[in-house]
Amino acid sequence: MTSSNPAGATGANSTEAVPQPTLRGEPHPEECEILLIRHGRSADVVPGSAESTDPPLHVVGVEQAARLAQRLSGRRIDAVYSSHLSRAYHTALPLAAPRGLEVTVFEDLEEVRLGDWSNGEFRRRAAARDPEWVAWSLTGRWDGIPGAEGDEVFRRRVAAVIDSLAGRHGGQSIAVVCHGGVIGAYLANVFGIHRTAWLTVENTSISQVRLSPAGPVVVTANDCHHLYDPVLGGA
């Protein structure tokens, strides 16, 4: 008598042990693995000063970048990209240099363009708990800041760059060193999340995403174990 089960199928009454399936599935051959990395801590600045337009890494940020590079030292990275801003570029360099890679810069990977709250004004308002800043922060979106680019423009800008890079690097792993707002906006755009400021993004944290024609898979978000354990706390 011929069995109706497909060849090799395990019947309902089988005594053969079967392992738990993985939800990950087999990688798609065109998949690009992206390490979205926030820059190290930036230097303190006086709002409105020349340095406030593009602050360098704080001494703590330099150490964070070194610890990130050490953690990833044995990991395959095929290309390194960053925004043009100093804090991102100098976080990317320690990843690229030991691999003999150049850091390729894209201006559209920069942080959200803040209009009237640029050049340290956003920091000043946040530090002072300015009522306008507090009211804005509760929205979870970049809309409502005078002269700023707003959520939808910001999301489209960063998604265009990152998706383009993924298309260039099928079957490879790339590091994209950018900004906390960029990472939150990109992931919010991918998954249709209304709030853009929805994700904690620590300095030099890694958010790992795999993109393929089958769709995105998030492997981890805000992984900063080279600095501290975000569940247990301490920094």
C-alpha positions as CSV (number, residue, x, y, z in Angstrom):
1,M,0.0,0.0,0.0
2,T,1.3,3.5,-0.9
3,S,1.5,6.1,1.9
4,S,-0.3,9.4,1.2
5,N,2.4,11.3,3.1
6,P,5.1,13.0,1.0
7,A,8.5,11.3,1.0
8,G,10.4,12.0,4.2
9,A,7.4,13.6,6.0
10,T,6.9,12.9,9.6
11,G,3.5,11.5,10.4
12,A,1.3,12.6,13.3
13,N,2.0,9.4,15.2
14,S,5.8,9.3,14.5
15,T,8.1,8.8,17.5
16,E,10.9,10.7,15.8
17,A,12.1,13.8,17.6
18,V,11.9,17.0,15.6
19,P,13.8,20.2,16.4
20,Q,12.2,23.5,17.0
21,P,12.0,25.4,13.8
22,T,13.7,28.8,13.4
23,L,11.7,31.8,12.3
24,R,14.8,33.2,10.7
25,G,14.6,31.0,7.6
26,E,17.3,30.5,5.0
27,P,19.1,33.7,3.9
28,H,18.2,35.0,0.5
29,P,21.2,35.1,-1.9
30,E,20.5,38.8,-2.6
31,E,20.2,39.7,1.1
32,C,22.2,42.7,2.4
33,E,23.1,42.8,6.1
34,I,23.2,46.3,7.4
35,L,24.8,47.4,10.6
36,L,23.1,50.7,11.4
37,I,25.5,52.3,13.9
38,R,25.0,55.6,15.8
39,H,28.1,57.8,16.2
40,G,30.0,58.1,19.5
41,R,29.1,60.8,22.0
42,S,29.6,64.3,20.5
43,A,31.4,67.1,22.3
44,D,29.6,69.6,24.5
45,V,28.9,72.8,22.6
46,V,27.8,76.4,23.2
47,P,24.5,76.8,21.3
48,G,25.0,79.1,18.3
49,S,28.8,78.8,18.3
50,A,30.8,77.7,15.2
51,E,31.4,74.3,16.8
52,S,27.6,73.7,17.3
53,T,27.0,73.2,13.6
54,D,29.2,70.1,13.5
55,P,30.6,69.0,16.9
56,P,33.4,66.6,17.0
57,L,33.6,63.4,19.1
58,H,33.8,64.0,22.8
59,V,36.8,62.2,24.5
60,V,34.1,59.7,25.7
61,G,32.9,59.3,22.1
62,V,36.4,58.5,20.9
63,E,36.6,55.7,23.5
64,Q,33.2,54.4,22.5
65,A,34.3,54.3,18.9
66,A,37.4,52.3,19.9
67,R,35.4,49.8,21.9
68,L,32.9,49.4,19.0
69,A,35.8,48.7,16.6
70,Q,37.3,46.2,19.0
71,R,34.1,44.4,19.3
72,L,33.6,44.1,15.6
73,S,37.3,43.4,14.8
74,G,36.7,39.8,13.8
75,R,33.5,40.4,11.9
76,R,33.1,40.6,8.1
77,I,32.3,44.1,6.9
78,D,32.5,44.7,3.2
79,A,31.9,48.4,3.0
80,V,31.7,51.3,5.5
81,Y,29.5,54.4,4.9
82,S,28.8,57.5,7.1
83,S,27.2,60.9,7.1
84,H,29.5,63.8,6.4
85,L,29.3,65.0,10.0
86,S,32.5,64.7,12.0
87,R,31.0,62.6,14.8
88,A,29.8,60.0,12.4
89,Y,32.8,60.0,10.1
90,H,35.3,59.6,13.0
91,T,33.3,56.8,14.5
92,A,33.4,55.0,11.1
93,L,37.2,55.4,10.5
94,P,38.2,52.8,13.2
95,L,35.9,50.3,11.5
96,A,37.2,51.0,8.0
97,A,41.0,51.5,8.5
98,P,42.0,48.0,9.7
99,R,40.1,46.4,6.8
100,G,41.7,48.6,4.2
101,L,38.4,50.2,3.4
102,E,37.5,53.8,2.7
103,V,34.7,55.6,4.5
104,T,32.2,56.6,1.8
105,V,30.2,59.7,2.8
106,F,26.6,60.5,2.0
107,E,25.3,63.9,3.2
108,D,21.8,62.6,3.2
109,L,22.7,60.3,6.1
110,E,22.9,63.3,8.4
111,E,20.7,63.8,11.3
112,V,17.2,65.4,11.0
113,R,17.5,69.0,9.7
114,L,16.1,71.0,12.6
115,G,15.5,74.4,11.1
116,D,15.1,77.0,13.8
117,W,16.3,74.5,16.4
118,S,19.6,73.8,14.7
119,N,23.1,74.8,15.9
120,G,22.7,73.6,19.4
121,E,19.2,75.2,20.0
122,F,17.6,71.7,20.2
123,R,20.2,70.8,22.9
124,R,19.6,74.0,24.8
125,R,15.8,73.5,24.8
126,A,16.1,69.9,25.9
127,A,18.5,70.7,28.7
128,A,16.3,73.5,30.0
129,R,13.1,71.4,29.6
130,D,11.7,74.2,27.6
131,P,7.9,73.9,27.5
132,E,7.8,74.0,23.7
133,W,10.4,71.2,23.6
134,V,8.5,69.1,26.1
135,A,5.3,69.5,24.2
136,W,7.1,68.5,20.9
137,S,8.8,65.5,22.5
138,L,5.5,64.0,23.5
139,T,4.5,63.7,19.8
140,G,7.3,61.3,18.9
141,R,7.6,62.9,15.5
142,W,9.9,65.5,13.9
143,D,6.9,67.6,12.7
144,G,6.2,70.8,14.4
145,I,9.7,72.2,14.8
146,P,9.8,75.6,13.0
147,G,11.6,75.4,9.7
148,A,12.5,71.7,10.1
149,E,12.2,69.2,7.3
150,G,9.5,67.1,9.1
151,D,8.9,63.4,9.4
152,E,7.9,62.3,5.9
153,V,10.7,64.2,4.2
154,F,13.3,62.9,6.7
155,R,12.1,59.3,6.3
156,R,12.2,59.5,2.5
157,R,15.7,61.0,2.6
158,V,17.3,58.4,4.8
159,A,15.4,55.4,3.2
160,A,16.5,56.4,-0.3
161,V,20.2,56.3,0.7
162,I,20.0,53.1,2.9
163,D,17.9,51.2,0.4
164,S,20.2,52.2,-2.4
165,L,23.2,50.9,-0.5
166,A,21.5,47.6,0.2
167,G,20.8,47.2,-3.5
168,R,24.5,47.6,-4.2
169,H,25.6,45.0,-1.7
170,G,23.6,41.8,-2.2
171,G,25.2,38.9,-0.3
172,Q,27.4,41.3,1.7
173,S,27.5,43.0,5.1
174,I,27.9,46.8,5.4
175,A,28.3,49.3,8.2
176,V,26.3,52.5,8.0
177,V,27.5,55.0,10.7
178,C,24.9,57.7,11.1
179,H,22.7,59.3,13.8
180,G,20.1,58.2,16.3
181,G,17.3,60.0,14.5
182,V,18.3,58.4,11.2
183,I,18.2,54.9,12.6
184,G,14.8,55.5,14.3
185,A,13.4,57.1,11.1
186,Y,14.6,54.3,8.9
187,L,13.2,51.5,11.0
188,A,9.9,53.4,11.5
189,N,9.7,53.8,7.7
190,V,10.4,50.1,7.1
191,F,7.7,49.0,9.4
192,G,5.1,51.8,9.1
193,I,5.4,53.0,12.6
194,H,3.8,56.4,13.2
195,R,6.2,57.6,15.8
196,T,9.7,58.3,14.5
197,A,11.2,58.9,17.9
198,W,10.2,55.5,19.1
199,L,13.5,53.7,19.7
200,T,16.3,54.2,22.2
201,V,19.5,54.5,20.2
202,E,22.7,54.6,22.4
203,N,25.9,56.1,21.1
204,T,27.8,53.5,19.0
205,S,24.9,51.0,19.4
206,I,24.3,48.6,16.6
207,S,20.9,47.9,14.9
208,Q,21.2,45.0,12.6
209,V,18.8,44.6,9.7
210,R,18.8,42.2,6.8
211,L,17.1,43.4,3.6
212,S,16.2,41.2,0.7
213,P,13.4,41.1,-1.9
214,A,11.5,38.9,0.6
215,G,11.4,41.9,3.0
216,P,13.2,43.2,6.0
217,V,14.3,41.2,9.1
218,V,15.5,43.0,12.2
219,V,18.1,41.0,14.1
220,T,18.8,43.4,16.9
221,A,18.2,47.0,17.8
222,N,20.2,49.3,20.2
223,D,22.8,46.6,20.9
224,C,25.5,48.4,23.0
225,H,27.0,45.5,24.9
226,H,30.5,46.8,24.1
227,L,29.6,49.7,26.5
228,Y,27.2,48.1,29.0
229,D,24.2,45.8,29.2
230,P,21.1,47.9,28.4
231,V,18.9,45.5,30.3
232,L,20.9,45.5,33.5
233,G,21.8,49.2,33.1
234,G,24.9,51.2,33.9
235,A,27.0,53.1,31.5
